[in-house]
Amino acid sequence: MSQHICELCGAQAVREERLVDYDYKGRSFSLLQPGIYCDSCGEAVLEPEGLKATRLQLQTEKSKIDGLLTPLEIKRIRRKLKLNQARAGDEFGGGKNAFSRYEQGEVQVPKAVSKLLFVLDHHPELADEIL
């Protein structure tokens, strides 16, 4: 925990992790979010490295709410199918970096890709026909 000056009100602010509430499509969840927090005015500064630290958790929660595979499920299924990220992007669309972005929680997997991976996870014998 380190001390900072709030850019908004000039009071003491502190760099730490705090439980932050999120609301997504009418559903609420909380994550420990690194940031600089000011108790005087309530300002919070969320820096890129702090947002990067929680993006996988954030995308996981959003995926669950949307009924899509989570980033870690996508990675597990891709490996089960013995595909590297570039080939998975070629086979399922999105380009060579798509699966890297899905698995790191940078972007949400398209619904069609999520459904196809779900089917292949439960019926891997179909992979030869599809791939």
N, C-alpha and C positions, 0 to 999 in steps of 0.2 A: 504494500500500500504506500503510495507516494503522494505528496501534497502538490497542488496546483492552484492557480488563480483562475476563478471562473471568468470566462471571456464576456459573459453577459452582465454580471452584477459586480465583479471584482472581489467577491468573497472567496474564502478558502474552498477549494474543491479537492476531491480525492480520486486517484486512479485505483479502481478495484473492480471486482466482479459483483454484480448485483442481480437478484432475481427480477427479471423483466417480464411483464405480462404482454402476451401477443393475442390479437384477435384476428382470426382468418375465417372468412365465410361464416361468421356467427359462432364459431367455436373458439374457446380460449385455451391457452396453454402458457407455461412459463419456462424461461430458459435463463441460465446464468450468463449474463452478458458483460464482458469486459468493457470498461469505458471510464470516462472522467465524469464524476457526478458532483453536483453542487446541491447541498441540502438547504442552502439559503433561498435560492430561487427555483430549484427543481430542474435546472438545466442539466442535460446529459449530452456529452460529446462522445459519439461512437466513431472511433477511428477505423480505417480500413483493416488493420490487423485484428482489431477486436471483432469486427463483423465477419472476417474470414474465419475466426476461431469458432463461431457459432453457426455458420451457414449450413453445414452438414446437418446439424440438429434441427435447424429451422426448416430446411427442405424436407427432412424426414417427417416432421409433424404435418407439414402441408400435404405431402404425398399421402399420408394416412387419411387425412380428412378428405382428400380428393379420390380416394380409392385406387391409388396408383402404387406401383412398386416403389419402395424407398431406395435411396442411393446405394445402400449396402446390399439390398436384395438384387439390384441390377448387377452389381459387381459379382456377387456370388453366382448368379445364373450365367453371366457371360463367361466366367471361368469354368463353370460346369460344362458349357458348350465348347470349351477349349478354343475360345476366340480371344485374340488380343483386341484392344480398344479400337485400333484403326480398322481391322476387318469387321468388327461388329458395326461400326459406323457405316462401312460400305454396304454390308448386308442388310441392315435395318434402316438405313438412311440417316441423314444428319451430317455426314462428312466424317473425316478422320478423327476429329477432336470431340465429336458429340458425346461419346461414352465417357470420356474423361470428365467432361462438364456435368453429365448426369451423376456420375459416381462421386464427384466432389461436392455435389449439392449446389453447383453454380446455376444450373437451370433445371427446370422440371422436365422429366421425360414425357414425350408425347403419349397421349392415351393409347393410340394404336400400337406403339412400340411396347408399352407396358403390358398390354393385353397379350401381344404375341409372345413376349418373354415369359409371361405367366403360363401360357399354354405349353411352351417348350420346356419349362421347368417341370411341369407335371407329366408331359409326354415327350421326353427327350428323343424317342424313336422317330419323331417327326422332323428332327433337325436335318437329316439327310435330304428329305424332300424339299424343305424350305431353303436350306443353305446350298 
